[in-house]
Amino acid sequence: MTIDDSIAPPPSAGTAKHGDWVPGQGHPRQGLILAIMCLCLVLVVAAVSSLNVAIPTIVRELDPSSTEQLWIIDAYALVFAGLLLLCGALGDRFGRRYALMIGLVIFAAAAMVAAYANDPVQLIAFRAVMGIGAALIMPATLSTLTVVYAPQDRAKAIATWAGFAGAGGAIGPLASGLLLERFWWGSIFFVVVPIAALALIGIIAVVPNSADQARHRLDFGGAALSVVALVSIVFAIIEAPEQGWTAPITVGAFALGVITAVVYVLWERRVEHPLLDPRFFLIPRFGLGSLTVTASFLAMFGMFYLFTLYLQFVLDYSPLGASVRLLPFSAIMVAVAPRSPKLTARFGAARVVTAGFLIQAVGFVLASTLGVGSSYWMVLASVAPMALGMALMMPPTTNAIVTSLPQDKAGVASAVNDTTREVGGAVGIALLGTIATIGYHDKVKGLGEGLPPQLQEMAQDSIGGAVLAASQIPDQAAAGQLLTEARAAFVDAIGPAFLLAAAVGLVLAAVIAKFYPRGATPAPVGHQHDTDRADAAAAARADAPQADAPQAEVD
């Protein structure tokens, strides 16, 4: 049996009725369901970026080290990404509506406790628990949309979903900035509770449940291996600046991650019902779509992390002022993403995605030229092409990923899409943040000489530490000199990080232009003429395991 056969869905995506609604033919309240799913989506995506604006305040209140600052942000994204495949499979197995409801309860409860954390370690732990809830929520949002929308309307709904996925990265900082103007830093977590409650009420009232009728045993072995591989690699990236790139703990973590990833692939090829058959990535649109999402979110979340530090610590904007100035990213995403399907239909996904990467790279090159005295208009000139490029890329790649597998695998397909987002986001913050940290440390040797050792160490640890140290120096001239040197060092350090993001975009543009399949956009699941199936059949072995595709069960 080939992968071509294994991924071919049945003629109908499901026959069980929910009231007068037949799955796959368009739910009568699909617009309201889309709004609820986008609300859930923004909630979990904003939880990554919202903390960027609050980091300066958290630095002043909890005094985390530079490595702890990265972990406060990445603990959520790391757990989120590590559990997405398992949680997507749980939604397919037991019901996506139930996954949404349980995830929202866990997410809101952990956020409420995180609001009152009194040290960095506690905050890191509570953020990790929030990641568990987010992992249940996010794949269920997209897989629910694939069930409640008819094939002819699905691409536009997915494009709207993708637009809000990108917009959430800018909405989070804005919400944090507004809250930090009036309330304590923990308010950015506490506000999650009423929003999650509103989403929960909407799900209970409107959203139907859907699940895989076959109810196969879950692949817990594959889930455990994927978590270990991901955590090990990102742990090594985050800890390398503190421990050293050649330190035993760094090399050991990298080695463990790579070895576990290899074991994961071998395991998934042998297990009867794998969590995710690695051979699905031989389907060009599925594999290249996953690579595109990973690279673009690596760039986006790394950019938000560095830009919020730059706007607050270098250009001296308040948290609210910094977040407002990043809001155009969100506006461009929401405005442009729903129009991407029309461009894709006219020019083809390969050209649209390639153009998106090239435009995004221009934004990062412009960002690398920012200086201590740059105006906001230069910042906007950098942010606008980043948002435009991403708005072009996300809808066709997301649609390609979720329509490449049968509808009973909607949760896993959605989880792959979401995992690549979160892996990209976690690695982006870790990688670009690490490059900036290394550059800063190299350029501030000797900074703060003559100051008390504690203040000197604080100033040399991070740009946030330098600003905090300057605020504790009675001599205004000495404080100003410290800030001038620290800001210049930070600006010099982030330039290479932005150039790396631009280089990633250029490489991906070349890959997509050369290897992305030409021809029609892949048909929604349920159609019989998806060119990806022929591509996969030619690329895969004849004895590839069958991926069952039973009808969807809908309550």
C-alpha positions in Angstrom: 0.0 0.0 0.0 1.4 3.4 -0.9 1.1 6.7 0.9 -1.0 7.7 -2.1 -3.6 5.1 -1.0 -3.0 5.6 2.7 -4.0 9.3 2.7 -6.9 9.1 0.3 -10.0 10.0 2.2 -13.4 8.4 1.8 -15.8 10.0 -0.6 -17.6 11.6 2.3 -15.9 13.3 5.2 -18.6 12.1 7.5 -22.3 11.3 7.5 -23.3 11.8 11.1 -25.6 14.8 11.5 -25.6 17.5 14.1 -29.1 18.8 13.9 -29.7 19.7 10.3 -25.9 20.0 9.6 -23.9 17.4 7.6 -20.2 17.6 8.3 -18.2 19.0 5.4 -21.2 20.8 3.9 -21.1 24.0 5.9 -22.4 24.5 9.4 -25.3 27.0 9.6 -23.4 29.0 12.3 -19.9 28.6 10.8 -19.2 32.3 10.9 -19.8 32.4 14.7 -17.7 29.3 15.1 -14.9 30.9 13.2 -15.0 33.9 15.5 -14.9 31.7 18.6 -12.0 29.7 17.1 -10.1 32.9 16.3 -10.6 34.2 19.9 -9.2 30.9 21.3 -6.3 31.2 18.8 -5.4 34.8 19.6 -5.5 33.9 23.3 -2.8 31.2 23.0 -0.7 33.0 20.4 -0.7 36.3 22.3 0.5 34.4 25.4 3.8 34.0 23.7 4.3 37.6 22.5 2.5 39.4 25.3 5.3 38.6 27.7 7.9 40.4 25.6 6.5 43.8 26.5 6.3 42.8 30.2 9.9 41.5 30.4 11.3 44.9 31.4 8.8 45.2 34.2 9.4 41.6 35.3 13.1 42.3 35.3 12.6 45.2 37.7 10.1 43.2 39.9 11.6 39.6 39.9 15.2 40.2 38.9 15.6 37.2 36.5 19.0 36.6 34.8 19.2 36.9 31.0 18.8 33.1 30.7 15.8 33.1 33.0 14.3 35.9 30.9 14.5 33.6 27.9 13.1 30.7 29.8 10.1 32.7 31.1 9.1 33.2 27.5 10.2 29.8 26.1 8.9 27.5 28.8 5.4 28.1 27.5 6.3 27.8 23.9 8.4 24.7 24.5 5.8 22.7 26.4 3.1 24.0 24.0 5.1 22.7 21.0 6.2 19.5 22.6 2.6 18.4 23.4 0.8 19.6 20.3 1.0 16.3 18.4 -0.2 14.3 21.3 -3.0 16.8 22.1 -4.1 16.9 18.5 -4.4 13.1 18.5 -6.3 13.3 21.8 -8.8 15.7 20.2 -9.2 13.4 17.2 -9.7 10.4 19.5 -12.0 11.8 22.2 -13.5 14.9 20.6 -12.1 18.3 19.6 -14.8 20.2 21.5 -13.8 18.5 24.7 -10.1 19.3 24.0 -11.0 23.0 23.6 -13.0 23.1 26.9 -10.4 21.2 29.0 -7.6 23.2 27.4 -9.2 26.6 28.2 -9.8 25.5 31.9 -6.1 24.5 32.3 -4.9 27.6 30.5 -7.0 30.0 32.5 -6.2 28.4 35.9 -2.4 28.4 35.3 -2.6 32.0 34.1 -4.4 33.1 37.3 -1.7 31.4 39.5 1.1 32.8 37.3 -0.2 36.3 38.0 0.9 36.0 41.6 4.3 34.4 41.1 7.0 35.9 43.3 10.2 34.6 41.7 11.3 33.7 38.2 11.3 29.9 38.8 7.6 30.0 39.8 6.7 32.0 36.8 8.6 29.6 34.5 6.7 26.7 36.0 3.3 28.2 35.7 4.0 29.3 32.1 4.9 25.7 31.3 1.4 24.6 32.7 -0.2 27.2 30.5 1.5 25.5 27.6 -0.3 22.3 28.4 -3.7 24.0 28.0 -2.6 25.8 24.9 -1.5 22.5 23.3 -5.1 21.2 23.7 -6.7 24.4 22.4 -4.8 25.3 19.3 -5.0 22.2 17.1 -8.6 21.8 18.0 -9.4 25.3 16.6 -8.1 24.6 13.1 -9.4 21.0 12.9 -12.8 22.2 14.0 -12.8 24.6 11.1 -12.0 21.9 8.6 -15.1 20.0 9.7 -17.6 22.9 9.9 -16.7 24.5 6.6 -17.6 23.2 3.2 -14.6 22.6 0.8 -15.3 25.6 -1.3 -15.3 28.0 1.7 -12.5 26.3 3.7 -9.5 28.1 2.2 -10.9 31.5 3.0 -11.7 30.4 6.6 -8.2 29.0 7.0 -6.8 32.3 5.6 -8.7 34.3 8.2 -7.5 31.8 10.9 -3.9 32.3 9.7 -4.3 36.1 9.7 -5.3 36.1 13.3 -2.6 33.6 14.2 0.0 36.1 12.9 -2.0 39.1 14.4 -2.0 37.5 17.8 1.8 38.1 17.9 1.1 41.9 17.8 -2.2 41.9 19.8 -0.4 40.3 22.8 2.1 43.2 23.3 -0.7 45.8 22.9 -2.9 44.2 25.5 0.1 43.9 27.9 1.1 47.5 27.3 -2.4 48.7 28.1 -2.5 46.7 31.3 1.0 47.6 32.5 0.0 51.3 32.2 -2.5 50.9 35.1 -1.9 47.5 36.8 0.9 45.3 38.2 2.8 42.9 35.9 0.7 39.9 36.8 -2.4 41.6 35.2 -1.2 40.4 31.8 -1.9 36.8 33.0 -5.0 37.6 35.1 -6.8 39.1 32.1 -6.8 35.7 30.4 -9.4 34.4 32.8 -12.5 36.4 31.6 -11.5 36.0 28.0 -11.1 32.2 28.4 -14.5 32.1 30.2 -16.2 33.9 27.2 -14.6 31.5 24.8 -15.7 28.5 26.9 -19.3 29.7 27.0 -19.3 30.2 23.2 -17.9 26.6 22.7 -20.5 25.1 24.9 -23.3 27.0 23.2 -22.3 26.8 19.5 -19.4 24.5 18.6 -20.3 20.9 17.6 -18.0 18.0 18.7 -16.2 15.9 16.1 -13.9 13.0 16.5 -12.3 10.0 14.7 -14.7 7.1 14.8 -12.0 4.5 14.7 -10.6 5.4 18.1 -7.2 3.7 17.7 -4.8 3.4 20.6 -2.7 6.5 21.2 1.0 6.5 20.4 2.3 7.6 23.8 5.8 6.3 22.9 6.0 8.6 19.9 4.7 11.5 21.9 7.3 11.0 24.6 10.1 10.8 22.1 9.0 14.0 20.3 8.9 15.9 23.6 12.4 14.7 24.6 13.9 15.6 21.3 12.3 19.1 21.2 13.0 20.0 24.8 16.7 18.8 24.5 17.5 20.8 21.4 15.9 24.1 22.5 17.3 23.7 26.0 20.8 23.5 24.5 20.1 26.7 22.4 18.9 28.7 25.4 21.6 27.5 27.8 24.5 27.7 25.5 25.3 31.4 26.1 25.3 30.8 29.9 27.1 27.5 29.9 29.2 27.8 26.8 28.6 26.2 23.4 31.2 23.5 24.0 30.2 22.8 27.6 29.2 19.2 28.4 25.6 20.1 29.2 25.2 21.9 25.9 26.8 19.3 23.8 25.0 16.6 25.7 21.6 18.2 25.3 22.1 18.6 21.5 23.2 15.0 21.2 20.2 13.7 23.2 17.9 15.8 21.0 19.3 14.5 17.7 19.5 10.9 18.9 16.0 11.0 20.2 14.7 12.5 16.9 16.3 9.6 15.0 14.7 7.1 17.4 11.4 8.9 17.0 11.5 8.4 13.2 12.4 4.7 13.6 9.6 4.2 16.2 6.9 5.9 14.1 7.8 3.8 11.0 7.3 0.5 13.1 4.2 1.3 15.3 0.8 0.2 13.9 -0.9 3.6 14.4 1.8 6.2 14.6 1.3 9.6 16.2 2.6 11.1 13.0 4.0 9.0 10.2 7.3 10.7 9.1 6.6 9.7 5.5 3.8 12.2 5.4 6.6 14.8 5.0 7.4 13.2 1.7 4.2 14.9 0.4 5.8 18.0 -1.0 3.1 20.5 0.0 2.9 19.0 3.5 6.7 18.9 4.0 7.5 22.3 2.4 4.5 23.9 4.1 5.8 22.7 7.5 9.2 24.1 6.7 7.7 27.4 5.6 5.7 27.8 8.8 8.7 27.0 11.0 11.0 29.5 9.3 8.5 32.3 9.2 7.5 32.0 12.9 11.2 31.7 13.8 11.7 35.0 12.3 8.5 36.6 13.6 8.8 35.7 17.3 12.5 36.4 17.3 11.7 39.8 15.8 9.0 40.6 18.4 11.4 39.7 21.3 14.2 41.9 20.0 12.0 44.8 18.9 10.3 45.1 22.2 13.6 45.3 23.9 14.8 47.8 21.3 11.8 50.1 21.5 11.8 50.2 25.3 15.4 50.1 26.3 17.0 51.9 23.3 14.3 54.3 22.1 12.9 54.7 25.6 9.2 54.0 24.9 6.9 52.8 27.6 5.5 49.3 27.4 2.3 50.7 26.0 4.1 53.0 23.6 6.2 50.1 22.3 3.2 47.8 21.8 1.2 50.4 20.0 4.1 51.0 17.6 4.1 47.2 16.7 0.3 47.2 16.1 0.7 47.8 12.3 2.0 44.3 12.1 -1.3 43.0 13.3 -3.3 45.3 11.1 -1.5 44.2 8.0 -1.8 40.5 8.8 -5.6 40.8 9.4 -6.1 42.9 6.3 -3.9 41.0 3.8 -4.1 37.3 4.9 -7.8 36.8 3.8 -6.9 38.1 0.4 -4.0 35.7 -0.1 -6.2 32.8 -1.4 -7.2 34.9 -4.4 -3.5 35.7 -5.2 -2.7 32.0 -4.7 -5.5 31.0 -7.2 -4.1 33.5 -9.7 -0.4 33.1 -9.4 0.1 29.7 -7.7 1.2 28.9 -4.1 4.9 28.6 -5.1 5.1 32.2 -6.4 3.0 33.7 -3.5 5.1 31.9 -0.8 8.4 32.8 -2.5 7.3 36.4 -2.8 6.3 36.4 0.9 9.8 35.2 2.0 11.6 37.8 -0.2 9.4 40.6 1.1 9.9 39.5 4.7 13.7 39.4 4.1 13.7 43.0 3.0 12.1 43.9 6.3 14.8 42.2 8.3 17.6 43.8 6.3 16.1 47.2 7.1 15.8 46.2 10.7 19.6 45.4 10.8 20.3 49.0 10.0 18.5 50.4 13.0 20.6 52.5 15.3 20.5 54.2 18.7 19.0 57.4 17.1 16.7 55.8 14.6 13.2 57.2 14.3 10.0 55.2 14.6 9.4 55.6 10.9 12.5 53.4 10.2 11.0 50.8 12.6 7.7 50.9 10.7 9.5 50.6 7.4 11.0 47.3 8.8 7.9 45.9 10.4 5.5 46.5 7.4 7.3 44.2 4.9 7.7 41.6 7.6 4.0 41.5 8.2 3.1 41.7 4.5 5.4 38.8 3.7 4.0 36.7 6.4 0.4 37.5 5.5 1.1 36.2 2.0 2.8 33.0 3.1 0.6 31.7 5.9 -2.8 31.0 4.2 -1.5 28.8 1.3 0.9 26.9 3.5 -1.6 26.3 6.3 -4.2 25.2 3.8 -1.7 22.9 2.2 -0.8 21.2 5.5 -4.3 20.6 6.7 -5.7 19.5 3.3 -2.9 17.0 2.6 -4.2 14.4 5.1 -7.6 12.8 5.5 -10.2 14.6 7.6 -10.1 12.0 10.4 -6.5 13.1 10.8 -7.5 16.8 11.0 -6.3 17.1 14.6 -2.9 15.7 13.8 -2.6 17.7 10.6 -3.6 20.9 12.6 -1.1 19.9 15.3 1.7 19.6 12.8 0.9 23.1 11.5 0.8 24.4 15.1 3.9 22.5 16.2 5.9 24.0 13.4 4.7 27.4 14.5 5.6 26.9 18.1 8.9 25.2 17.4 9.7 28.0 15.1 8.7 30.6 17.7 10.6 28.9 20.5 13.7 28.4 18.5 13.4 31.9 17.0 13.3 33.6 20.4 16.1 31.3 21.7 18.3 31.6 18.6 17.9 35.4 17.8 17.9 36.2 21.5 21.0 34.1 22.0 22.8 35.8 19.1 21.9 39.2 20.5 23.0 38.2 24.0 26.4 36.8 22.8 27.0 40.0 20.8 26.0 42.2 23.8 28.3 40.3 26.2 31.2 40.6 23.7 30.8 44.4 23.4 30.2 45.3 27.0 33.4 43.9 28.6 34.6 46.6 30.9 31.2 48.3 31.0 30.5 50.0 34.3 34.0 50.0 35.6 34.2 51.9 38.9 30.6 50.9 39.8 29.8 48.5 42.7 30.3 44.9 41.5 26.6 44.1 41.7 25.7 47.0 39.4 28.5 46.3 37.0 27.5 42.6 36.7 23.9 43.7 36.2 24.8 46.1 33.4 27.0 43.5 31.6 24.3 40.8 31.8 21.7 42.4 29.5 20.4 45.7 28.2 17.5 45.5 30.7 20.0 45.0 33.5 22.0 48.0 32.3 18.9 50.2 32.3 18.1 49.0 35.8 21.7 49.6 37.0 21.6 53.1 35.5 18.5 53.9 37.5 20.4 53.1 40.7 23.4 55.4 40.0 23.1 58.7 41.8 25.6 60.4 39.4 23.4 61.4 36.4 26.4 61.8 34.2 27.7 58.4 35.0 24.3 56.9 34.5 23.9 58.5 31.1 27.3 57.3 30.0 26.4 53.8 31.1 23.2 53.9 29.1 24.8 55.3 26.0 27.4 52.6 25.9 24.9 49.8 26.7 22.5 50.9 24.1 25.2 51.2 21.4 26.3 47.6 22.3 22.8 46.3 22.1 22.1 47.9 18.7 25.3 46.4 17.4 24.3 43.0 18.8 20.9 42.8 17.2 22.0 43.6 13.7 23.5 40.2 13.1 20.4 38.5 14.5 18.2 40.4 12.1 20.5 39.6 9.2 20.4 35.9 10.1 16.5 36.1 9.9 16.8 37.7 6.5 19.2 35.0 5.3 16.8 32.3 6.4 14.1 34.0 4.4 16.2 34.1 1.3 17.2 30.5 1.6 13.6 29.4 2.0 12.5 31.6 -1.0 15.0 29.7 -3.1 13.9 26.3 -1.8 10.2 27.0 -2.4 10.8 28.5 -5.9 12.7 25.4 -6.9 10.9 22.5 -5.2 7.3 23.6 -4.4 4.9 21.7 -6.7 3.4 23.8 -9.5 -0.2 23.4 -10.8 -3.4 23.7 -8.9 -3.7 24.4 -5.3 -4.4 21.1 -3.4 -8.0 20.3 -3.3 -9.7 20.2 0.1 -10.0 16.8 1.7 -12.6 14.7 0.1 -11.6 15.5 -3.5 -10.0 12.8 -5.5 -7.5 14.8 -7.6 -4.9 16.1 -5.2 -1.6 16.1 -7.0 0.2 15.6 -3.7 -1.0 12.0 -3.6 0.7 11.2 -6.9 3.9 13.0 -5.7 3.9 11.0 -2.4 3.2 7.7 -4.2 6.2 8.2 -6.5 8.4 9.2 -3.6 7.4 6.6 -1.0 8.0 2.9 -0.7 5.3 0.6 -1.8 4.9 -0.9 1.6 4.2 2.3 3.4 1.7 1.7 6.3 -1.9 2.6 5.7 -3.3 5.6 7.5 -6.9 4.8 8.3 -9.5 7.3 7.1 -12.8 6.4 8.6 -15.8 8.7 8.6 -15.8 11.5 11.2 -18.0 11.1 14.2 -19.9 14.2 15.1 -22.0 14.7 18.3 
